Structure formats: structure tokens, C-alpha cells
Amino acid sequence: MVQQVTNGVKISVISKFEGTSYRNYRLYYAFSYKITIENQSNNTVQLISRHWNIFDSMNKTEIVKGSGVIGQKPIIISGNSHTYQSSCFLISPIGAMNGFYTMINVETEKLFKVIIPTFQLMVPSSYN
């Protein structure tokens, strides 16, 4: 698990290799990741958007941007958390992801970024 706190919001990430998949006659490595966003600040915050950098050791870096996470823009009051799970496919058995969430302080309406720490995406047999 990797964790990081930015502006009073703690991000915790656990990643897992899920297996392989063939799509369009090509082998892909499937990974899932579970993210917990914990509001340790004194304010209510809302996740507005996401920005991902997906590193694949055999491919160029892919940047993915979008509104919310998995179709949601969760509002997280002080002391509470929001957890979700998603996935990605790589063409190599080794990669990594990082990025940031754009969030808004509901009381002040100020936007701020919360860093998503770099986490590894690795097939277990690649650990050698």
C-alpha cells in the first residue's frame, strides 16, 4: 500500500494483478487498484476531476483525464472517507500509475489538487 497526504486529504492505494486478457489479437496484463480518499481536514471537500499518468514499460505514457471517479463526484465530510476500485490494462507486465485529483473545498469554493502517489503495477513473477 502507498499513501500520501496533500492539503489534509489522505490517498491510500492498493494495486493487484488480475491476470491476462486478449483484445484485438494482443495480450494485455490486467491490474486493479483500490483507492481510499480520507478527508483529514476540518472542511467538507468534493472530488471534481482526476488526472492519471499511466506508465507502461513497453509503451508510451498514457494520460487519462476526466470528471469524477467511476461516474461519481463524491462529497467527503471531515473525518470520513470514500473508497472505490478501478482497473487498467498494460501491454507489459511492469508499469506504474500516479496523478492527482482536483477537489473543491465546499465551504470556500476554492479548488485544490490532491496528489495520487506513484504505485506499481507488476505481475508477481516480475519481482525478481
Buried (B, 14 or more C-beta within 10 A) or exposed (E): EBEBBBBBBBBBBEBEBEEEEEEEEEEBBBBBBBBBBBBEBEBBBBBBBBBBBBBBBEEEEBEEEEEBBEEEEBBBEEEEBBEBEEEBBBEBBBBBBBBBBBBBBBEEEEEBBBBBBBBBBBBEEBEE
